[in-house]
């Protein structure tokens, strides 16, 4: 009986993990990604100068998503920065999704990078 309960729990947990993985893989727009992060108990969300910032640990470091406020010219948009630690050094890979013109998106990235420097 106890083995059956443990097996049922393991199957349930595996199904939940598959759903979380599927949800994260399906999220493609900034709104979908933000909703997925809000549903993730491992994600730490905060506000910084009107931007929503979500930090999620990964196996080698962390991933940080930054979403500008609705009134921002580039909205809806997001900047994703994956920070990886290798051999004691930190490296960052940055990507962005922006719905504005090229100049608006460039300004968004500039604003993002300036906020990191602060």
Buried (B, 14 or more C-beta within 10 A) or exposed (E): EEEEEEEEEEEEEEEEEEEBEEBBEEBEEBEBBBEBBEEBEEBBBEEEEEBBBBBBEEEEBBBBBBBBEEEBBBBBBBBBBBBBEEEEEEEEEBEBBBBBEEEBBBBBBEBBEEBEEE
